[in-house]
Amino acid sequence: MSRVSLLDLNVPQLFEERTIEDIIHIDKLLDAEIERKRMELRSMVGDRYKDILTATEAIKSMEYISENIVGNIINVKDQCETLVQNISGDLPKKALVTSNEKNEERTIVMQIRLAIVLNENIWLALDEDDFSKAAQYYLLAQHVHTGLRLFRKDIFEKYKVIKKIKSTVDSLRERILSFTYKKLQTIQLSAEDTCSNLNALMLLENHKCSELLCKFIKLRKNALTTVIEATHSSVRAQVSAMVKCLYTTIILLHDCFLNYKDTHKGLIWHQLDGIVGDNSPTTLSTVQLPETNLLQYIPDIIKQFRPKCSNANSTLTKEEGVNLIQEWIKDTSNKVKVGIENALDMVPNVKGLHIIREEALKIELPPNWDEICLYTELPSKLNIWYQFFQKFITNRALFLITKKITYIMQNTQNELSAALNTKENCENDLRWYIWKEDQGDISQFENKHLGLSMKTKGYSPSVVRLCEDFDKKFRELLEDISVYIYGIEFDKNRDFSLGFAFKDPKNNRKFVDREKLEEHLKSECGIHIKSLISFLESVIQSNEDQSNILMQSILSARLLSALTNLCENFKKCCCCNNNADEWDKIGAALNSSALTFWQNWIHDSVNATKVKAKELLEDVDPLKMLSILCTWDSIEIQEQTDEKIFKSQIKVPMKPSLALQKLLNGLNEMLNAILPHTVPKKIHLSFIEGNVSVILDQYAEVLQMDLNQTQALQFLFDVKFLTTFSIPRENLELGQKSQSICEKCRSFVDPFDLDVFYKYLQHNVKQSVLQSQVIFGSLLPTSGQLSSLGMLEKSKDNEREPSVLGLSIPSTTNWFTLLPVTAPLQKTVQPAIQQTESKVSKVKSNTRKPNDAATGVRSAAALFGAMTTDWFS
């Protein structure tokens, strides 16, 4: 039969269907199954509840031993009562004893009973953490046992209970010392409790003053170690516990060993005198004894017992105490260093350090703290926080600032690497962005990095995004450190460089490391900005594709310039103590590096111009020259002699050659693509000078060939035009190169013809320069380049009625694409030509439809109404 069927038996049905033999067999099977279940249950309980069973057995054993002890005590009590009752009774002669023998027995019984009571009182004192009382009772118990041994040598053999009690008391000594050591290692203790515990050590171990102080200091060191190694709910709780432990140690050293309430004596000696002094109460008087008539049989030597301490009258000198305190401070510094550094490793931000500092500084000191410092020869107004912890907190704050800035720069480098390697980067031609009208061009909010304010500076969305991410992380850094450095939350509307002096001296000390952190913050910003610049340089230097180098260089240049303009929070970090010296250095480094990256663009443009100039000016055969020469100016000249007047016509160049115009158009296209008003003035000037130099070099190569007079005059006009228009007067090197090329051109022209043509050629150069200023205005190196040609002269009518024509005059150091507005011609020596051109202009102006004019006015108003002053700055 299976186990399942045994568990589901129907007993009445079983007796109806089965025979007696079957029922007996089933009964045996049931007994076997029950026994098996019992075995399984025992095995399960033994495995799962082994500790409980062991504890149960121990409890049963303790119960048995306790019952035996109680039984023995009851037997002793019964015997004592029997002895008392039989004192006056009649006993058989064989049982009679002398009165001396009776007194002896009663004395022994009372001392045994006293030993038992003292044992109980020692345990009660341990439970109440009164270890001084426990030590006194222990000494009295030992005194009782010693008296019993001296009274009757065979008493331990005769009364087994005494031997058992004696072994129990002996074991209590180590327990009392262990509990005392543990108590003295508590974080916070009162002077009274400490002295009580120290007196327990004095009574049990009979230390000298210096030995006791050394042991106390060792225990307090252990207490600090326990605090350091213990598990706390937070670092704040751990550091506060360490500070409290050190404060408690100094206070206890002063009160317990040196000077308690201006008595010039430690409290420990006052308490010890109350225990071992001649006027102190006896130990037995403090014991609660049961009421019995046998108390009179306690020997006087026990009644008068007081603990003895051979070193009770010795005191600790101030010099010894101070020296030990100084040694303790040195050892504690090393221990605190290890503990606080391990704890602070778990603090992830500077704000967490602020919370730790605030919690530690909340600890209240006793009113006589200054007197304690003075008496123990510690520094005046010693503060444990500043003495032991502040430098580690400061070092951690410095580390966290460095770590945060390192993370910011690493993150920025990763974003830059992605931006530099993207194929969608169009930094080398931003016309798609600058001349595209968007709804967000005019922002309704101030300090927004979008719209016209960014377009006027040439900062693309990619550059703006990188700067915003960069500045956002520095704002998070400011929010983290602001509370620790200044005690206030960071506010973007308030200057971070507060530069105020704290009125409360306590706050002055609280922020003792403020200047150090500020200088470190600025220094780290400067160091990591240099690393960012080095990163950009390494990326560009490692690139072999010239087109990528150009694109990456322009992006890097614009980004470095944008960092100084768009990153306000980064600037606050660099000027956090109202000292902008570091920011000036960083700005200079960024601008200098930006100029270096712009040089790559100049180098690329100069190479392109060099190739194009060679292509356009390399071939000077007559057929090629016909394709690059413009119509010359026909001028009628008169020569009067004594007889008559001779009239003749001469032809001189009137415009630059088409080759030069193509070159200048190419340069203008490069500048337009790069947004000339956003290019630094130095780079703009270098661009002009570099490209003009290679064009002049090409003209110098052309002059090495055999040229006719027509070619020489056209090339002389070109060089004169280029010199007048684009070579700064301050650049003597280019000026001399141009002069030498002009001299070479003149050498190909007949001297007589040159003398006749030259003034007209000069006039035409000036006229052409003035006419070309609108188209090629971006190629003017300075605003005063054409001042000698009358370019900047304004009539009173122009001053009263200013027009948009002023935009085409390079009056600022920043350049932008010139508007296609035709400037009025200056007065010339050829009235006929001027009149003809004026008529043509008039005819053209009259052909404009009124609707077109109105539309143009509205468009211009919309454009210039949308512009802010930043566009022209």
FIPAZA-225904 format. One record per residue (C-alpha): residue in three letters; x, y, z. Coordinates in steps of 0.001 Angstrom, whole numbers, plus 524288, in hexadecimal, padded with zeros to 5 digits. Layout:
BEGIN
ALAXYZ ...
***
This chain:
BEGIN
MET800008000080000 SER8056C80D5A7FC3E ARG807E0818B28057D VAL7FD28820B07FF46 SER7F31D815FB8019B LEU7F78D814CD80FC1 LEU7F50A82346811E6 ASP7E7828229680BC9 LEU7E23981682812D1 ASN7D3BF8156B815DE VAL7D40480DB182295 PRO7C59880944822EE GLN7C62D8050E814D9 LEU7D3337FE528176F PHE7CD337F590821D9 GLU7C1FC7F253818C4 GLU7CA267EE9480CF9 ARG7D6BC7E8EF812A7 THR7DA187DD1481AC0 ILE7E0197DD8082845 GLU7ED767D9AD822E3 ASP7ECD87E4F381931 ILE7E9097EE78823CD ILE7F4637E9E182C5C HIS7FDA47EB77820C8 ILE7F8557F91481DF9 ASP7F9FF7FC8782C6D LYS808437F8CF82BB4 LEU809E8800CE81F70 LEU803BC80C788263B ASP80CF580B09831DD ALA8188D80A7D828A7 GLU813CD8168C8213B ILE811B481DF482DF5 GLU81F5881A7F83291 ARG824FD81EB182582 LYS81DEE82BBB8266A ARG8234C82D9883406 MET8311282B3F82F35 GLU82F49834EF8241F LEU829F183F0482D8D ARG8356383D10836D1 SER83EF583E5D82B86 MET8386F84AA78267F VAL83803850EA833EE GLY8461C84D1783660 ASP84A928533A829C3 ARG8426585F80829E5 TYR841A58625383855 LYS84EC085D4F83CEB ASP8521286A05843E1 ILE844D286A2C84A99 LEU846A585C4D84F56 THR8543B85F7885431 ALA84EF586B6C85B3B THR844008631F860E3 GLU84DAA859728664D ALA855C48646D86BE9 ILE849CF86A6F87229 LYS8461285D558780E SER853DC85BD787D3E MET8537486984882F4 GLU8462E8667D888E2 TYR84B9885A4888F37 ILE857A28615D89475 SER84F4E86CBB89959 GLU8464C863528A058 ASN851FC85CDF8A6E0 ILE8577086A188AB05 VAL84A5E86E738B060 GLY848F0861648B74A ASN8565C862A38BD62 ILE85365870938C1A5 ILE846A686BF18C7B7 ASN84DE9861088CEBF VAL857D986ACF8D3E4 LYS84CE9873B78D844 ASP845C8868888DEFD GLN8520D864658E5EE CYS8548B872378EA65 GLU846CA873708EFC1 THR84818866548F680 LEU8549886ADC8FCD6 VAL84DF38774390194 GLN8427186FBD9072A ASN84B14865F490E13 ILE8535A8704C914C4 SER84A7B8706792090 GLY8455F8627791F71 ASP8498F8565992681 LEU851AB84D4391E43 PRO856F18400292112 LYS864058401B9275A LYS86A3983ABC91B13 ALA86568846759132B LEU86932850D591C9C VAL873E7859F4918A4 THR87A318651F91F59 SER8758A872FC91D60 ASN8820987612915F6 GLU87F2B86B5390C5B LYS871648709B90A76 ASN8765887E4C907B9 GLU8803B878D88FE3D GLU875B8871C48F69F ARG86CFC87DC78F655 THR87837886398F197 ILE87B3B87CCE8E6A2 VAL86CF387C118E2AC MET86BA888AE08E275 GLN877EF88CA68DA7A ILE87348882828D0AA ARG8665F8897A8CFCC LEU86D7B896888CE1C ALA875C1890CA8C327 ILE8696088CA48BC19 VAL8634689A2F8BDDB LEU86FA68A0D78B8E5 ASN86F9A8982A8ACEA GLU861A989C608AA05 ASN865098AACE8AC39 ILE870848AA0E8A302 TRP867768A57089824 LEU85DA08B00C89B66 ALA8685F8BA6289AC6 LEU86CC78B52C88DA4 ASP85EEB8B5FF8888E GLU85E478C43488D18 ASP86BA58C75D886E9 ASP870B08CB3189473 PHE87DC88C4B589311 SER883CF8CBD189E8F LYS879C38C5A98A7A4 ALA87BEA8B8888A128 ALA88A928B9BC8A398 GLN8885A8BD548B1DE TYR87F2A8B1D88B3DF TYR888D58A9068AD07 LEU893B28AD2A8B633 LEU88AD88AB418C1FA ALA8870189DBC8BD2D GLN8954689A2E8BB96 HIS897A989F708C93A VAL88CB6896B98CE85 HIS8921F88AA78C7D2 THR89FBA88DA38CCAC GLY89A5388EF68DA75 LEU89359881EF8D96E ARG89FBF87B488D4D6 LEU8A77A881218DFFA PHE89CBB87DEF8E9B2 ARG89BBC86FA08E5E7 LYS8A57F869968DCB8 ASP89CBB85E228D9A0 ILE890AA8664A8D754 PHE89125865288C86B GLU891A7856588C99F LYS887148560C8D3C6 TYR87DBA85F7B8CCE4 LYS87DFF85D2C8BE39 VAL87500868AC8BBF1 ILE87F81872288C06E LYS888EB86CEF8B657 LYS87ECC86E858ABB9 ILE87BA587C648AFDF LYS88A2587F828B045 SER88C4487AF58A247 THR8809A8832289DCD VAL885DC88F508A460 ASP8936088D4389EB3 SER88DB388D0889105 LEU886CD899F58933E ARG8936A8A1A0893D0 GLU896198A0358854B ARG887EF8A30588263 ILE888678AFB188A3B LEU894E28B3EB8834F SER88F4D8B065875F8 PHE882E68B83187853 THR88AD88C39987D86 TYR893A48C3F78718F LYS887E38C359868A3 LYS8812E8CE6486FF1 LEU88D368D71086F4E GLN88D4B8D55186086 THR87FC98DB4085F2C ILE87F228E74185661 GLN8793D8F05086084 LEU87B0C8EF0D86F3F SER878DC8F7B487AE8 ALA884418FABA883D6 GLU87D6A8F41E88F4C ASP87B398E7518881A THR888F98E780882B6 CYS88F138E98289002 SER8869C8DEBD895A0 ASN88B8A8D57288B42 LEU8998F8D9DF88CE9 ASN898828D7A089B92 ALA894418C9C5898AD LEU8A1118C82389164 MET8A8778CE7089C91 LEU8A2678C53C8A680 LEU8A41F8B8EC89E86 GLU8B1508BBAC89823 ASN8B7438C5DA8A15C HIS8BCAB8CE9689656 LYS8C5698DA2B8985A CYS8C0518E755893B0 SER8C86F8E79E88757 GLU8C5518D95A8847C LEU8B6DC8DBCE8863E LEU8B7498E79A87D29 CYS8BEB78DFEC872F1 LYS8B4C38D50A873A8 PHE8A9A98DEDC872BB ILE8AFBE8E540866C3 LYS8B1BC8D7E3860A3 LEU8A36D8D49B8630F ARG89F2F8E18D85CFF LYS8A78F8DE858511F ASN8A09F8D1928503B ALA893CC8D8DD85140 LEU897A28E1408458E THR89BB78D51683E10 THR88EA08CEDE8412E VAL8878E8DAD483BF7 ILE88FAA8DA9482F97 GLU88DAE8CC2582D0D ALA87F648CB8083105 THR8745E8CBAC82715 HIS86CE98D88C82735 SER860998DD1282092 SER868378E7A38194B VAL8758A8EDE081840 ARG86FEA8F9B581F2B ALA86C6C8F14F82AF2 GLN879D38EAFB82B09 VAL881588F7C382A8F SER878A38FDC68350B ALA87B1A8F1F483DA5 MET889C88F38383BBC VAL88925901E683F60 LYS880E88FF0884B77 CYS88A598F45D84F86 LEU896038FD8384EF2 TYR88F029088085616 THR88AD78FEF8860B0 THR898C28FA0886249 ILE89E6C907978647E ILE893B690B6C86DFA LEU895568FECB875B6 LEU8A418900398760F HIS8A27290DA087BEC ASP8978F90A9888599 CYS89BC58FD1C889F5 PHE8AA708FEC988AE5 LEU8AE4190D2D88B68 ASN8A47F9172689036 TYR8967D914D689459 LYS88EC9921358972C ASP89B209292C899C2 THR89FB2920178A4A5 HIS8AC8D91D9189D70 LYS8AA1090F4F89FED GLY8A3829051A8979D LEU895F99001989AE0 ILE89B318F24989B62 TRP8A2CD8F5658A7CF HIS896C78FB588AE39 GLN88ED78EF2A8AB69 LEU899E28E61C8AF79 ASP89B2D8ED238BC6A GLY88CC28EA7F8BEAA ILE88F568DBF88BCF6 VAL89C538D9628C3CA GLY89D778E5468CC99 ASP89D038E4658DB59 ASN890208EB958DBBC SER88A178E3CB8D0D2 PRO87EE58DA5A8D3D6 THR8823A8CC158D565 THR87F5D8C3468CA09 LEU8762D8BABF8D1C8 SER86DA78C6818D501 THR86A648C7D58C69F VAL865ED8B9B88C575 GLN857828B6958C74E LEU857978AAFF8D0A9 PRO84BB98A2B08D441 GLU846198A5098E1B6 THR84AD489A678EAE7 ASN84FD1899198F8B3 LEU85C6F8936E8F3A4 LEU861848A0C48EECC GLN867E78A2668FBF4 TYR87081896C58F911 ILE8771889D9C8ED89 PRO8852689FFE8F1A9 ASP8893E8AE148F403 ILE8943D8ACB88EA3C ILE889D98AB068DFE0 LYS881108B5A08E541 GLN88C278BF7B8E520 PHE891548BB988D7D8 ARG894F78C6588CE4B PRO89C4A8C3FF8C170 LYS8AA808C7A78C19D CYS8B1E88CE978B6DC SER8C0418D1478B887 ASN8C0048DBF88AE1B ALA8B41C8E2EA8B363 ASN8BBDA8EE6C8B877 SER8C41F8F0448AC50 THR8BF6C8FA548A27E LEU8C2E48FD9B89498 THR8CACD909DF8925B LYS8C64C9139988848 GLU8D2C6911D588069 GLU8D0EA9032687F71 GLY8C2CE904C087B59 VAL8C5F590F1887124 ASN8D0EA906F186B54 LEU8C82D8FB0B86A3B ILE8BD7E9036086401 GLN8C7089089A859E0 GLU8CB5E8FAD885682 TRP8BD298F6C985574 ILE8BA85901EA84BEC LYS8C5B08FD7884322 ASP8C1478EF5B84309 THR8B3258F3568411D SER8B69B8FB7F8352C ASN8BBDB8EF8E82E30 LYS8B0448E7438321F VAL8A6898F1AE82DF3 LYS8AD758F305820F8 VAL8AB478E4CB81D89 GLY89D4E8E49A82273 ILE898B58F15281C6B GLU89EEE8EEB580F39 ASN898578E16880E27 ALA88B638E7808121C LEU88C828F315808F4 ASP88F3A8EA297FD72 MET880B78E70C7FDE3 VAL87C9E8F56C7FCD5 PRO879CD8F8077EE60 ASN87808906CA7EE78 VAL87C34913377F56B LYS86E71915C47FA66 GLY86FB19092A80226 LEU87BF190EAB8088D HIS8742791ABD80C4E ILE86A079123781310 ILE874BA90AF681A6C ARG87AF7917B781EB8 GLU86E0D91D7282336 GLU86AF39114F82B2B ALA8785291148831A6 LEU877EC91FC7834FC LYS86AC091E1083BA6 ILE8714491699846C7 GLU8705B91EF3852F4 LEU87C309210885B92 PRO87BF49229386A60 PRO87B839308E86F97 ASN8894092F4587522 TRP88F5A92A7D8687A ASP8989F9360E867A7 GLU89D419335A8757F ILE89F579250E8720F CYS8A7C1928EF86663 LEU8AF6D9328186EBC TYR8B1DC92908879E8 THR8B5E891DD187109 GLU8BE769271386900 LEU8B6ED9243185CA8 PRO8B59E92EC185238 SER8AC81939AD85652 LYS89E63936E185298 LEU8A24E929CD84D12 ASN898319241D843D3 ILE89954915A884137 TRP893449174D833C5 TYR89D649210B82F18 GLN8A88191A478364B PHE8A66F90C9783103 PHE89C2990C5482635 GLN89BCB9190B81E74 LYS8A8049168D8166E PHE8A2DF9094C81202 ILE895BD90F3380E82 THR89CCD919B9806CB ASN8A52D90FBE7FFC4 ARG89914907E77FC53 ALA89260914347F747 LEU89E519173A7EEE8 PHE89E39909557E9AF LEU88FB0909C67E68D ILE89126916C97DF6A THR89C45911337D75D LYS89489904CF7D4C6 LYS8888F90C6E7D08A ILE8901D915657C765 THR89769909B77C1DC TYR88A6D903107BF3D ILE8851C90F5F7B8CC MET890D1910807AFE9 GLN890BF902177AC9A ASN8825E902B07A957 THR8849790EF47A146 GLN88F9E9085D799ED ASN886BC8FCED796AA GLU87C40906227918E LEU8866E90DD178A04 SER88BEF9017A7841D ALA87E698FDDD77F33 ALA87BFC90B9377A04 LEU8893490C4877332 ASN887498FF4876C64 THR8795590142767F2 LYS8770B902607596C GLU86C0590C2575B17 ASN874D9916E17600F CYS873E6923127578D GLU87C0A92C6D75FBE ASN8841B9302B753D5 ASP87808935F974D4F LEU86D9B93B6975674 ARG865E99430274C70 TRP85B2D938BE74D4C TYR859A893CAC75B6B ILE85CED94B0C75C33 TRP8541794F8475110 LYS848CA9468D75411 GLU83D8794CFC75B16 ASP838139452E76684 GLN82D0F947BB76FFF GLY8366B9472D77B67 ASP83F9D9516D7760B ILE83A2A95BA477F41 SER8394B9565878D17 GLN82FA695BDC796DD PHE838A3957E77A1F6 GLU845CD95D8A7A556 ASN8525D955CD7A588 LYS84D0E94B7979C6C HIS8572B94520793CC LEU84F2F9453D78777 GLY84A6F94DA877C45 LEU85105959BB77716 SER859FB95B06782D6 MET8608994E3E77ED9 LYS86000950A377033 THR866E295DB077189 LYS871F5956D3778B3 GLY8728694B8E76F12 TYR86F81941397795C SER868BF935CF772EA PRO85EDE92D3677A23 SER869939231577BE8 VAL8729A92CD97829D VAL8678C9321878B08 ARG863969247678F43 LEU87179920E979301 CYS872F492D6F79AD7 GLU865E392B867A1A5 ASP8696A91DAA7A5A0 PHE876BF9224E7AA2D ASP8712F92DA27B208 LYS866389255E7B7BB LYS8700591C357BDEB PHE87768927A27C3E4 ARG86AAA92CAA7C953 GLU868AD91F867CFE4 LEU8765D920F87D57A LEU8730F92E847DAC8 GLU86675929737E0C8 ASP86E4791EBF7E75F ILE8791D927107ED37 SER871C5933BB7EFEF VAL86BF892F4A7FCE2 TYR878F392A23801CA ILE880EE9360F7FDD3 TYR8772F940F4800D8 GLY86C7793AA1808D7 ILE861C493E687FF1E GLU85B2F937BD7F3BC PHE85FDB93B6E7E632 ASP85763945647DF33 LYS859B49480F7D0D0 ASN854E3956157D291 ARG85F08958E47DD00 ASP86D5295A397DA32 PHE8744294E3D7DF3D SER880509561A7E2C3 LEU879DE95BB07EED5 GLY8865C960DE7F49E PHE880279643B801A8 ALA885F59633380F2B PHE87E2D95B5D818DE LYS87A10963A082456 ASP879609584182DBE PRO88739953FE831D3 LYS881FB946348332F ASN87E3594668824D4 ASN88B6F94C028214C ARG891AE9400A82730 LYS8875C9371C821BE PHE88B0393B07813DF VAL8997D93AFC816BB ASP89CA9933A580A2C ARG8948293C5F8014A GLU89FE79434F7FACC LYS8A74A936987F8F6 LEU89BBA930497F22E GLU8997793C487E9C9 GLU8A78693C817E545 HIS8A72B92DEB7E2C7 LEU89AAC92F467DAEB LYS8A09C939C27D25F SER8AD49932567D0EB GLU8A658925CA7CCD5 CYS89E3C92D457C2EF GLY8AA8A932E17BCFD ILE8B194925CB7BCBF HIS8A64991E607B69C ILE8A388928EA7AC9A LYS8B17B9271A7A80B SER8AF19918827A740 LEU8A2D791B1A79F35 ILE8AAAC92393795E2 SER8B5259190B794F4 PHE8AA9F90F13791EF LEU8A5769173E786AA GLU8B32A9193C78172 SER8B61990AAC78210 VAL8A9679072E77B10 ILE8AC2F910A47700D GLN8BA8090CEC76EF4 SER8B7078FE8576DF2 ASN8ADC5901117628B GLU8B34F8FF3C75502 ASP8A77E903C974D2C GLN8A93F9123674A00 SER89AAA9149E748E4 ASN8987490EBF75658 ILE8A395916BA75BE8 LEU89D5E92327756A2 MET88FFB91FB975BF5 GLN8954191B6F76945 SER89DFA9276476A70 ILE892C4930D276818 LEU88A039299B771B1 SER894D59298B77BDF ALA897BE937EF779CB ARG8898793BEB77B10 LEU887899332E786DF LEU8932F938B578E31 SER88E749467878B83 ALA880A8942D278FA0 LEU8856F93D5B79CB1 THR8896F94B057A0DF ASN87C60950F779CD5 LEU871E8946D179F7D CYS876CB93FB27ABA3 GLU8733C948AF7B6DA ASN873F893E227C133 PHE8817393A2B7BCA3 LYS8857F9485C7BD9C LYS8802C948FE7CB87 CYS888A893D767CF1F CYS89484944A87C9E3 CYS89102951747D0DA CYS88B9F94BCA7DD7B ASN89309954FA7E6A1 ASN8912B961A67DF10 ASN89E4D95FC47D8A2 ALA89DAF95EB47C9E6 ASP8AC2795C2D7C7C3 GLU8AA1B94DB27C553 TRP89E949506B7BC6B ASP8A6E2959FB7B4AF LYS8B14B94F7E7B324 ILE8A743945617AEFA GLY8A0F994EE57A581 ALA8AE3D9523879FC9 ALA8B177943C079E45 LEU8A46C940D4797C9 ASN8A57294C5578E7D SER8B38D9492D78B4A SER8B01193B1378829 ALA8A45693F857804C LEU8AD56948057781B THR8B62F93C4A77618 PHE8AACD9343B7710A TRP8A6B493F7B76829 GLN8B44993EEA76255 ASN8B0C9931A475C9F TRP8A596938157555F ILE8AEB7942E4750A3 HIS8B89B938CB74C48 ASP8AE279317D744AB SER8A8F093DE673E5F VAL8B69C9429273AAE ASN8B9909358673430 ALA8ACC79361B72CBC THR8AFA89441972865 LYS8BD4B9404972456 VAL8B8399357171B97 LYS8AD9E93DFD715E1 ALA8B6DF9497971385 LYS8C066940D370C62 GLU8B55F93B6370428 LEU8B047948E270064 LEU8BD31950216FE94 GLU8C662945916FA25 ASP8C3849471C6EB93 VAL8C5F7954DE6E62E ASP8C52B9524B6D7BB PRO8BCF395C636D025 LEU8B161953676CE6D LYS8B0D9950926DCE9 MET8B25495ED46E01E LEU8A67E962446D7D1 SER89E44959E36E0E7 ILE8A28C960E06ED4C LEU8A3A396F1F6E8D2 CYS8986C9786C6EB62 THR894D1983E16E2B8 TRP89ECE98EB86E3F4 ASP89BA699CEA6E61B SER89D259A5E56DA43 ILE8A2369B3366DE27 GLU8A3E69BEDC6D52D ILE8AFD59C6FC6D810 GLN8B40E9D3F46D272 GLU8C1849D92F6D021 GLN8C3139E7756CD20 THR8CEBB9ECCA6C590 ASP8D1C59FA2B6C085 GLU8CB6F9F7036B3AD LYS8BF619EEF36B6F0 ILE8B8E89E5696C022 PHE8BABB9D6F16BDE3 LYS8B0119CD9C6C28F SER8B1F79BF326C44E GLN8ABBD9B3C26CB57 ILE8B2489AA886D4BB LYS8AD3799E276DAF8 VAL8B02299A326E8DD PRO8AACB98F146F150 MET89E1E992806F821 LYS89B42986146FFEE PRO8A34697B13705B5 SER8A52896F976FCDC LEU89AF3964FC6FD0E ALA8A53795BE37029F LEU8A739964B570E61 GLN898AF966B570FD7 LYS896B8958027101D LEU8A127956C871A7A LEU89AFA9617F722A8 ASN88D9695B84720AC GLY8931494EAC72573 LEU898AE9552B7319B ASN88BF495C39733DC GLU884BC94F39732A1 MET88DB19492273CD0 LEU88B399543874639 ASN87CAA953FD743CA ALA87C3594578746AC ILE883B09474C75340 LEU87BAB9535275747 PRO885CC95E2375722 HIS87F4F965D77621B THR881F495A5976B4E VAL8903E958A4767AE PRO89A2595EC577121 LYS8A04296B0976BB7 LYS8ADC99653876C5A ILE8A9899595E7647A HIS8A249961D875ACF LEU8AE6296A04758A7 SER8B70E95DDE75790 PHE8ADA29581E74DB7 ILE8AE69964457452E GLU8BD0F9659D74652 GLY8BFAA9572A743BD ASN8B73C9567F737B1 VAL8BBDD9638F7326B SER8C9C695EF17341F VAL8C7EB952A572BC4 ILE8C0C795A9672168 LEU8CC2F9642C720E1 ASP8D58D958BA72017 GLN8CE3D953D47143F TYR8CF0A9614070DED ALA8DDA096139710C5 GLU8DED995423709AA VAL8D71E959576FE2D LEU8E052964E76FD0D GLN8EB7695B6C6FAC8 MET8E5C8959456ED28 ASP8E6CD962116E13B LEU8DB0B96B366E245 ASN8D6149758E6D924 GLN8D246983286DD6E THR8C3B9980146DDF1 GLN8C5EF974926E6FC ALA8CF2D97C636EF70 LEU8C56A987946F0EF GLN8BA6497E426F4A7 PHE8C2E79772F6FE69 LEU8C7A198431703CC PHE8B9689882570598 ASP8B66797B3170C4C VAL8C1AB97C6F715C8 LYS8BE6598AA971895 PHE8B02E9871471AE5 LEU8B3C797BC2723CA THR8BD719841072B46 THR8B40198F5F72D29 PHE8A899986C1730E7 SER8AE3797BDE73951 ILE8BC0A97E9473DE8 PRO8BC9D9857C74B2C ARG8C5829911774B7B GLU8CBEF98B667578E ASN8D05A97F5475026 LEU8DD369842C74AB5 GLU8E136976DE745AD LEU8D5769757973CB9 GLY8D6A1983B3738FC GLN8E49D981CE7349A LYS8E0FB9756672D38 SER8D64397CD17262F GLN8DF5E988227233E SER8E98F97F2571D4C ILE8DF3597893714CC CYS8DA30985D97104C GLU8E80A989EC70CB7 LYS8E96F97D7E704DE CYS8DC9D980666FDD2 ARG8E0F298E346FAA6 SER8ED4C988D96F480 PHE8E4F0982B06E9C1 VAL8DE6F98FCF6E667 ASP8E43299A6F6DE18 PRO8E8C29A52F6E743 PHE8E2269AFD76DF34 ASP8D54F9A8716DEE0 LEU8D66B9A5506ED2C ASP8D81A9B39E6F058 VAL8CB999B69A6E8D7 PHE8C3879AAFF6ED8D TYR8C77F9AA4A6FBAE LYS8BEF39B4DD701B8 TYR8B3079AFC26FA61 LEU8B6359A20E6FE94 GLN8B76D9A69A70CA7 HIS8AA459AD7870BA2 ASN8A3DA9A17070602 VAL8A9A299923710F7 LYS8A3A59A22071AFD GLN896C39A281713B2 SER8966E993C371287 VAL899B49920D720DE LEU88E8699AE8724D1 GLN88528993CF71BDA SER889789866872096 GLN888A79894372F15 VAL87AA69847B73018 ILE87D549778572974 PHE88AA4974F572F71 GLY888D197C8973C1E SER88C0E970A374455 LEU899B5970C773E7D LEU89CCF97E1A7443B PRO8A6B097BE374F27 THR8A2959878F7577D SER897B79917F7581E GLY8A11299C5C7549B GLN8A70999598748F0 LEU8A04499E9473F22 SER8A0509AAD574759 SER8AA739B11973E86 LEU8A1109AF337332C GLY896279B6FE739BC MET88E919AACC73D34 LEU88AA79AF1474AE4 GLU886B89BD01747A5 LYS878609BF5E74A80 SER8701E9CA8C74628 LYS866A49D18274F0B ASP85B6E9CB757477F ASN8607D9BDCA74A68 GLU861E59C11A758B2 ARG854049C6447596F GLU84E999BB0775184 PRO856979AEDC75477 SER854319A36E74B74 VAL857789950174B37 LEU862F699892742A0 GLY86A6A99AAE74F31 LEU86A4898C0A7511D SER8737098A7B745B5 ILE87D929933074C27 PRO8871D98B5A75466 SER885A1993BA76090 THR887CA988DD76A80 THR891BB97E6A76CF2 ASN887F29738776A66 TRP883F49707A75C6F PHE8779B96B14756A1 THR87319968D9748D1 LEU870DF975D274203 LEU8637A9791D73CD3 PRO861F597A5D72E0A VAL85FA59891872E58 THR865E0991B4723FB ALA86D7299CF0729C9 PRO86CB39AA7C723AF LEU878B89AD7071BB8 GLN882C29B72072062 LYS8860D9C32371867 THR88F929C01A70D9E VAL8973F9C76E7036D GLN88EB09C1986F8C2 PRO8817D9C8486F96C ALA87CE19C1B06ED0B ILE87EFB9B40F6F235 GLN878EE9B77A6FF34 GLN86D2A9BD956F88C THR86B509B1BD6EFE2 GLU86C029A8556FB26 SER862D39B0E070301 LYS858FF9B06E6F810 VAL859EE9A1CE6F769 SER857D59A0FF70622 LYS84C4F9AA2670523 VAL846169A2236FA53 LYS847DE995C87023E SER8424E99BDD70E61 ASN8365A9A0A470711 THR8336E99327701FB ARG8305B98DD970FA3 LYS8220F98B6D71216 PRO81B5F9921D71D8A ASN81725985157233C ASP8251B98027722DE ALA829CA98C5E729A3 ALA81FA598AF27344E THR8232797CB8735ED GLY831809802C736F2 VAL82EDC98A6574150 ARG826E7980E774958 SER8312E9764274815 ALA83BF697F7E74C07 ALA8340C98439757A4 ALA8316A9765175BCC LEU83FAF9729075A81 PHE8459097E0E761A5 GLY83AB397E7276BA9 ALA83DF29707B76F3C MET84C589736B770BC THR85191976A777E22 THR85D6E97E9578157 ASP864D9971BE782AC TRP8646C9707B773C5 PHE86D6097C1B77224 SER875CD97A5077E47 
***
